Amino acid sequence: MVCMSNKKENKFKNYSFISLMKRKRRINDDFINILSSLSLEEIIALKLETAAKLTKHKLYNFPLWKSMPSICRDALLRFVLSACESKRDGARMLGIDIREFDKLIKRYNTEKLFDNED
């Protein structure tokens, strides 16, 4: 789904999470190419396995099951800000109204992510 807006464009138009991560030197084009060949489920499983290795497979007291919906919503907001030209388009893509979208952006501090360019 491509987001297009006939309304006044806002500051989210030029957001790109990929560009942000490249500027921070956390990813490169080779990583993006490999990543694009994996499913979302495979990426999540790989990330969880690497996190588990860091803790010697002891992810105790971390509410992983209950945290996943929040983690996924945060990722969706980052994507929507990269893919859409306006808040209204982002809300439409997520199937929510603009007020709910604004609340979610504030709750997850998504806007600040793109404001803090290193």
N, C-alpha and C positions, 0 to 999 in steps of 0.2 A: 504494500500500500504506500503510495507516494502522497505526501502532505503538500497541499498547495493552499495559499491564502490570497484572497482578494483584498483583505483588510490591510491596515497599516502594519508593516513588519516590525517586529520587536527585536530586542537584543539577542534572542536565542538563535536568530537566523544563521549566524556564523559559528555556532558551537559545533565542535566535532570532538568526540571523546577519543577517537583514534589520533587526531592531531595533538590533542592535549597529552596523551600518553607518549607520543613520539617526541614532543618537546621536552618532556621530563626524562627522555631516554630510557623508558621502561619497556618499550617495544620497538620493533623495526619491521620493514617490509617482509623479511623472511618469516618472522613470527606470524604476521597477518596471513601470509599464504598458507602456513601450516594450520593455523587456527580455522581458516575458512573450510578446510577439508573435514573438520570434526563437527559432530552434532553437539547441540547444547548439553545434552545429557552426558556425553563423553567429556566435555570440557569441565562440567561441574564435578564429575567423578575424579578426573585427574587433579583438579584443584584440591578436593577434599583429601585425596590420597597424599599429595605433597604436604598438606597441612598436618596430616596425621603423622607423617614421617618426622616432621620437626618436633613433635611432642612424643616421639617413640610410641605412636599409636594409642596415646592416652588423651583422648578428647573428652575426658570425664568432666562433668559439671558444665558442659557447654550444651545448651538446649538446641542442638542441631535441627531436630525435626520441627520444632516450633519456630526457629529462626529463618528457615528457608523461604517462607512466603515473603517476609520482610526483605530478605536479601534479593529475591527475584524482583520485587516491586522497585527497589532502589535501582537495580540494573535496567529495568524498563524505563524508568524516568530518565536515566542518563541517555539511553538510546533515543527516546522521544525528543529530547532537547537537541540531539544531534541531527535527527531526521526531519524535523518539522521546522517551519519558518516562524511559527507563532505559538503562543500558549493555547489559543483556540484550536489550532490544528492538532497540537499535542493531545488536548483533551478529547477531541474527536477520534484520534487514532486509538486512544485507550478506552473509548466508549463511556467517558464520564463527562460531567459538566465542568465548566471552567472554574467554578468555585471549589469543587473537589480537587481539581488539578492544582490550583494555587495552594490549597491546604497541604497536599502531598509534597509539593516542591519545598514548602517551608518545613514540614515534618522531617523530610529526609536530607535537608540542607543541600539539595541538588544544585541550586543556583550558585551557591558559594563555591562549589567544585570548579566551575568554569571561571569564576571571578578571580580565584587565587592562582594566577598564572606565574609559575616559577621561572 
